[in-house]
Amino acid sequence: MSTLLVKNIHTLVTMDDERREIRHGALLIRDNVIEQVGTTEELPDTADEVLDLQDRHIVLPGLVNTHHHFFQNLTRVTPAGQNGDLFQWLTAHYPLWSNLTAEGMYCSSQLAAAELILSGCTTASDHHYIFPNDCTLDEQIRGVSEVGLRFHASRGSMSVGESNGGLPPDSLVEKEADILKDSQRLIEQYHDSDRFSMLRIVLAPCSPFSVSTDLMRESAAMARSYKGVRLHTHLAENKGDVEYSLSKFNLTPGDYAESVGWLGDDVWHAHCVKLSDSAIDKFGQTGTGVAHCPCSNMRLASGIAPIRKMLNKNVPVSLGVDGAASNDATNLFHEARQAFLLARVRGENASVMTARDVLEIATRGGAKVLGRDDIGYLAPGMAADFVEVDLDKPGYVGTQSDPVSALIYCQTDFVDYSFINGKKVVDRGRITTIKLQELVNKSNDISIKLIDL
């Protein structure tokens, strides 16, 4: 048993049930669990390790990323996909992604995990849905575990290719029997439903335009036969997505999701930019979650998701940076800032979304969408997942009146410290678990081969 005391915190943003913000705060951690929260004067003054933040840092719960495609960081700013909408962007990238290998999966996953951690993320879900060549989800799981990110690995899939009316090329789709067999293997080999788990498996058929209704239903049945296995897919991302659903299924995306059993508090959908009002009502009534991905939605000209309307209808809303080739960044603090600004633009109302609203979406909102009761806020008995931002920087000058809001109003590029499951993974702005520059060099080499420059 080891203890960690973090003391002299300028402002401790607990996000607890009372939403306390504690001046001169402190945290006492025992192993991987928070034991005490309060002021520095109230907590013990000794521990096995003491981190004195000298009244300069804000501490807050680690941010939660609920939608991503890690492998895409190897194909950022692809020229043929720079100026197209979702379907055009996808068709430009499919040929490149068909060259992905297990080594590429491993390195891109480590790089994405490192980028996320440096930007304040401590828990993430990745939606991986292509398995060409020697790729398996095992390589991603191995890579992320070595970096130290709390991880929900999604076994995505595509089973309906061009010849059957789907969008992806036939060479990138799998047989549904193989998908279900591998899904079961991954759940039974890796899924850990225990509290404080570092790894859980999600079943995630890619989208209504790349899988069959049978696979949607069978995936849902399989997930619900295991404890804590959740469901995830893309839904209502843009007007083309809606048009496809109407022409193929004679249903709106929300009604389609309901028809295949994809509503419920064990389900969350990415984007939902074009979700109808009736579907929003049903999502709220059933506890169906949404991963809001503002940067990708802007990048692909998909639109602005009605996040305030969803929140008002009790829809669980979280944040996702989305694919690193449709963003083309992997910074969760930046994503939170864009979500904040876009909500105001959509509502044409500066009071429709506050900085603290967005911080809640990025922390407690993500935890709820992922079905976690052990992360998202800082309180005794919760996981020791927290990040620290030094306020003594040029970009925060003049923010003394409300430094918490400054994290969103101003641009927060990276965190100075990050602890995940009680372990220090960022120390004074540097990631401790991998050699980042070596990984960058190797990933660049793989990217060049992948896109055949």
RATA-V31675 format. One record per backbone hydrogen bond with DSSP energy under -1.0 kcal/mol. CO is the residue of the C=O (numbers start at 1). NH is the residue of the N-H. Records with the same first field share a line. If there is no record, write none. Layout:
CO=NH / NH
This chain:
2=31
3=49
4=29
5=51
6=27
7=53
8=55
9=25
10=24
11=59
12=14 / 22
14=378
16=19
20=14
22=12
24=40
25=9
26=38
27=6
28=35 / 36
29=4
30=33
32=384
33=30
34=381
36=28
38=26
39=43
49=5
51=7
53=56
56=391
57=10 / 11
58=389
59=13
60=387
63=122 / 123
65=125
67=322
68=127
69=72 / 324
70=73
71=74
72=75
78=81
79=82
85=89
86=90
87=91
88=92
89=93
90=94
93=97
94=98
96=99
97=100
101=105
102=106
103=107
104=108
105=109
106=110
107=111
108=112
109=113
110=114
111=115
112=116
113=117
114=118
115=119
116=121
117=120
118=415
120=63
122=150
123=65
124=152
126=154
128=156
132=135
136=139
137=141
138=142
139=143
140=144
141=145
142=146
143=147
144=148 / 149
150=124
151=200
152=126
153=202
154=128 / 156
155=204
157=206
158=174
161=164 / 166
162=165
168=162
169=172
170=173
175=179
176=180
177=181
178=182
179=183
180=184
181=185
182=186
183=187
184=188
185=189
186=190
187=191
194=197
198=151
199=192
200=153
202=155
203=232
206=234
207=210
209=167
210=159 / 160
212=216
213=217
214=218
215=219
216=220
217=221
218=222
219=223
220=224
222=225
223=226
230=203
231=268
233=270
235=272
236=274
238=242
239=243
240=244
241=245
242=246
243=247
244=248
245=249 / 251
252=256
253=257
254=258
255=259
256=260
257=262
258=261
264=267
266=231
267=289
268=233
269=291
270=235 / 272
272=275
276=280
277=281
278=282
279=283
280=284
281=285
282=286
283=287 / 288
289=269
290=318
291=271
292=320
293=297
294=298
295=299
296=300
297=302
298=301
305=307
306=310
307=311
308=312
309=313
310=315
311=314
316=290
318=292
319=66
323=326
331=335
332=336
333=337
334=338
335=339
336=340
337=341
338=342
339=343
340=344
341=345
342=346
343=347
344=348 / 349
349=352
354=358
355=359
356=360
357=361
358=362
360=365
362=64
363=367
364=368
365=369
366=370
367=372
368=371
374=383
379=382
382=34
383=385
384=422
385=62
386=419
387=60
388=416 / 417
389=58
391=393
393=396
394=397
396=399
399=402
402=406
404=407
405=408 / 409
406=410
416=429
417=388
418=425 / 426
419=386
420=423
423=420
425=432
426=418
427=430
430=427
434=436
435=439
436=440
437=441
438=442
439=443
440=444
441=445
442=446
443=447
444=448
445=449
446=450
447=451
448=453
